[in-house]
């Protein structure tokens, strides 16, 4: 668990996600949390999404969300790779209902519409919602949605190779650190023998 900015970010349950989402009042920021939840992308790349990364020319949600290489974290070898994530049906509905700011190329424009919102502002929005939801002690950060995405896929039996491809990881060892394994998970595994 992450305490005082040390350790790993907490993994969110579905209930945690719902509680946090209810505390976000602005539809734009709810969508930011939803994108993090359904794509597992880092918030630094999420805030830099352009409309054409998410929507077709006719304004309908694309089948894939395109996270451009220059917005993503580099691998240990310094390489940045574009990541395309299939759009979950629920996320497609949320994107269809969202009304982007006219005249901006950004999905999440800053107050100065010609620039995207900053990561610091997005982090503050999440921290405020987490506090309002009464979940501060859990150690939730912007990285929690990425760990949660990966852990949820693993617990649903998705292979590590598929998760690796879905998240853009280049190393299974690094990917495995994201997956939370509880004592109950171990007991359930042993019980299957």
N, C-alpha and C positions, 0 to 999 in steps of 0.2 A: 504494500500500500504506500502511496505517496503522502508523506507528511512534511510540511515545511519545505516543499519543493525538492525533497529527496526521495529516492526510490522510484518505483514504477507507478504510472498513472493507474488509478482504480479502473476495474472493469465494471461497466454499467449493466444493470439488469434492465429488462423491458420496463419495469415499474419506475426505476430511476430515470430513464429516458423520458417517460411520460410526465413524471413530476417536474423535471427540469423544463420540458417543452411548455407545460402549462404556465410556468412562471415567465416565459418570454412573451411580451405583449405585441411586439412588432412582427408582422408576417415575414418581412425580409430576414429577420434574425431567426425566426422559427425555421425558415427554409435552410438557413446556414446549418443549423443543428441537424435538420433532416438529411441534408446532403452528407454531412459527416457520418451520420448513423448508417445510411444506406450505401455509402461508397467506401468508407474506411480510409478516406484520403486525409492527409494532414491539413490542418486549418490554414497553414500558410499558402497552400495551393488553392484551397477552396475560396479564399477571399480574392484571389486573382482570376477567377473564372470570368470569361467573357460570355456574352449572350450567345455568340456563335459556337461556343464550346458545349452548349446545353440545349439550344433550340435550333430547329430547322429554319429555313428561309421564310416559311409561312407562319412562323411563330409557335408551332407545335413542338412539344419536347422531342428531342432526338432519341434514338434508340440507345445511344451510347453517350456518356459524358466524357469529354476529352480534356484531360489534364495535361497541359503543354509541358514539355521537358523543362523549359526555362523557369517554370513556377514550382517545380518539384525538387525535393531534397536530392542531392547527389549521392551516389553510391560511395562506398569507401575508396573506390578507385577514381572518384571525381567525375563520374559519368552521370548525366541527367537523362532520364528516359521519359518519353510521353507514355501516359497510361490511359487506356480507354476502359471505362467501366460500364457494363450493361445497366440500363435504368430499370430498377425494381418498379413493379406496377404501382405500388403506393406512392413512390417518389414521382412517377410520371403524372399521377393525379395532382400532387402538390405543385409540381412545376407548371402544369396546365392552368391551375388556379392563380398562380403568382402573376402579378402585373409589374414587370420591370419598369424602372424609371425611364420615361421617354427621353430620347436624345443621348443616353449613355450607352457605351459599349459593354459596360461592366454589369455582371449579375448582381454584385453587391457594391454599388458605387459609394464613395465617401461623400461627405457633405459637399465637397468640390467634385461634381459629377464626372469630371474628366479623369479621375483617378479612382482606383479601387479602395475599398475600406482597408484599414491596416489590421495586421494581426493583433496588435495590442488592444485595439478597440473590440475585436471579436472575442479575445480572451476575457476582457472585462465583462462583456455581455454574458458569457457563459458563467463566470464566477458569481455575478450578481444573481443569475437564475438558480445556480446551485445553492447559494446562501438562502434565497427565498424559499427554496424547496426543502430546506433543513438538512441538506446533505453535505455540508462543509467538511465534516469529520471523515468522510469516506476517502478523501485524497483524489478528487476528480479534477482533471485538467483537460485542456483541448486534446491531449493525446489519448484520453480515455475512450473517445469514440473509435479511434483506430484499433486500440487493444480490444475493445468490445466487439467490433466487427470481426476481427480475426478469431477471437475466442468463440463467438457465436457460430461461425462457420465450422470451426474444429469440433465443437460439441454436437453439431448436426451431422457429423461424419464425413464432411468434405475432406478430400485428401490434401495433404500438405503441398503436394505439387500444384494442385488447382488453386489453393489459397495463395501460394507463392506467385502464381501467374496473375491472380486477381488483384493482389496488392502491389505488384511491381517489385517485390523483394528479389534480390539476386542470390541470397544465401539462406539455406534452410536453417542454419544454426541461429542466425539473427531472427528469422521469422519465429522460430520456436520460443524465443524469449517473450514474445507477445502473448502467447497462449497461457491463460490462467488455468492451472490445474489445482482443484481443491481436494481436501481429504476425502470428501464425499465422492468426487470423481474417481479417486483411486479405489475406494470401497466398491463402487459400482462396477469398475473394471474387473476387480478380483472376483466379484460375485458372478460374472459371466462365465467363469471357468467351469 
